Amino acid sequence: MGRAWLDHLDDHDMAFLKRFLLASGTLKELAKEYGISYPTVRLRLDRLIEKVKLIDEARGASEFELALRSAYADGRLDNETFRALLETYQKEEERG
């Protein structure tokens, strides 16, 4: 398995992942460290998991597509916009 997903995590993702590991994966402890609620930490972890899945399932994709998937996973694009951009991009790629 490649490291493409790891290469697309930003500094905030990496810091969260490191703190998660150091807290032995305990979300309650992580919430305490960040000074936020458990549901907020859970949401952050869920978004990070989704980001890794979206990037990992697109092995061999272009940098643009990976950036698009990353932006969607980070919540910077809504579902409709992401799907429309991805579909348009893929059609353009097929046309060559």
Summary of the structure (lengths in Angstrom):
residues: 96
radius of gyration: 15.4
end to end distance: 28.5
largest distance: 51.4
contacts: 231
relative contact order: 0.12
helix: 74%
strand: 0%
